[in-house]
Amino acid sequence: MKNIQLNDYSNLELNTIDMKSTLEYFSDVLALPLVSIKWSNHSKAAVRAVMQLNQNAMISFLYTPRTSDVIELGVTHSVNAGDATTAGTLQHNALNVDSVEDLLAMRDRIRSCGVHCIGPMDHGFCQSIYFVGPDQTALEISALTTDDVRQWIEPSAVEAAGVTQEELKRLLDS
Amino acid sequence: MKKMILQPNGINHVAISTSDMRKTLLYFNDVLGLPLAALYWMHGVKGTIHGFLTINKSSLLGFVYHPTVGTDIQVGKTHPGTMDGTSSKGTMHHLSFNVESMQDLANIQDRLMAKNIAFTIPESDSGSIRFSGPEGILLEVSCKQNINEEDLWDNDAALSVGIDEHSLEKLKRPKVYTNSSSSPIKNTPIGKDAGYRMHYPPAVYRTMISVSDETLFNMTQDAFPPNQKKPFRIRKLTATLTMLSHMLYHKIFNSWRKL
């Protein structure tokens, strides 16, 4: 389409009530470097920390004294991979590695930290490992194994989603 | 043993729950220009649809429609409501996409205006725009600006959340991973692990963390695109029987033990 050129994620920001433990997890378990920590622009009492994934994409955490510690499975968090949460909330977050070899090395690193890690599982266009992060976030790491993800457009799922053939064409053409 | 600098190098996909897959896909396609990558029945989760849009060759934006998805947006709990709001720990605050140039950012502004979607430009960062997406998702599009190194750090802010200078230096330089000669490393037994656990029923969970990775891989393999006929695979059948026998064992002998 058109003149719209998103080229990567810039940032996924998650809420936390324990910034130190959260950053230590992502540093020890996933080796992400901290690249910023400062007061939030919105409030002097809120702290925002940023960890780097690549030149564009970051994962950041926001602590405010007002942040709730209530976790309600099926509402705020999914019970497990694939389960429901409230519409518009994060169901899970999958980080990327470039090869199955790196995926297996990440599995070993995660397990060596005492964190249970399930997989790899083969989804056809990617292989994935699954584990849980701070504050019960459902985490995944995936390695794409094909360039042709579009083979996974399933006519019965398209129909069940209510997408018409005309809309499908639009979705594919952009 | 090989020392390696290994870390995830991007976001493969963020998966967001939706109660209306069609509307959500059309919004992100129409407003942000993301083309459809995949739309299929989620592997192993009955009645659930997984949809993906392409951002780049290794990043997708994912959505999950589950038949029991709730639609009750509770500001402060499920959603932050506004950029200066917050919601429960572990929930998403906002999602931001990258553009390469300020011209690309201006194009997005034009698109939003043409569609009557209100947006704001934060005072502190003229290189980003913020707006609300479907089902209360807070969205941002950013173009990287040059920031002075000293503007990235505030030791008082770090101290306020318990991070002293020593911890800060450690967090800036994560430990290099030493690849184990005994790969695959096994999952730590329950009770000696770090406590980050999934919520499967106990017998299922004990089975998942104790069977061989090969068994789980063979059982879950869905490597065939939807339009291809799935051949009968003896390895999948054997793996399934192995899993079931482990589950039965844990059900009988470990059901009294807490996870």
Interface residues (C-beta under 8 A of the other chain):
Chain A: M1 K2 N3 I4 Q5 L6 N7 D8 Y9 S10 N11 L12 E13 L14 N15 T16 I17 D18 M19 K20 L23 E24 Y25 S27 D28 L30 A31 L32 P33 L34 V35 S36 I37 K38 W39 N41 H42 S43 A46 V47 A49 V50 L53 N54 N56 A57 I59 L62 Y63 T64 R66 T67 S68 D69 V70 I71 E72 L73 G74 V75 T76 H77 S78 V79 N80 A81 G82 D83 A84 T85 T86 A87 G88 T89 L90 Q91 H92 N93 A94 L95 N96 V97 D98 D102 L104 A105 M106 R107 D108 R109 R111 S112 C113 G114 V115 H116 C117 I118 G119 P120 M121 D122 H123 G124 F125 C126 Y130 F131 V132 G133 P134 D135 Q136 T137 E140 I141 S142 A143 L144 D147 V149 R150 Q151 W152 I153 E154 P155 S156 A157 V158 A160 A161 G162 V163 E167 L168 R170 L171 L172 D173 S174
Chain B: M4 I5 L6 Q7 P8 N9 G10 I11 N12 H13 V14 A15 I16 S17 T18 S19 D20 M21 R22 L25 L26 N29 L32 G33 L34 P35 L36 A37 A38 L39 Y40 W41 M42 H43 G44 V45 T48 I49 G51 F52 T54 I55 N56 K57 S58 S59 L60 G62 V64 Y65 H66 P67 T68 V69 G70 T71 D72 I73 Q74 G76 K77 T78 H79 P80 M83 D84 T86 S87 S88 K89 G90 T91 M92 H93 H94 L95 S96 F97 N98 V99 E100 D104 N107 I108 R111 P122 S124 D125 G133 P134 E135 G136 I137 E140 V141 S142 K144 D151 L152 W153 D154 D156 A157 A158 S160 V161 G162 I163 S167 L168 K170 L171 K172 R173 P174 K175 V176 Y177 N179 S180 S183 P184 I185 K186 N187 T188 K192 D193 A194 Y196 R197 M198 H199 Y200 M208 I209 D213 L216 F217 T220 Q221 D222 A223 F224 P225 P226 N227
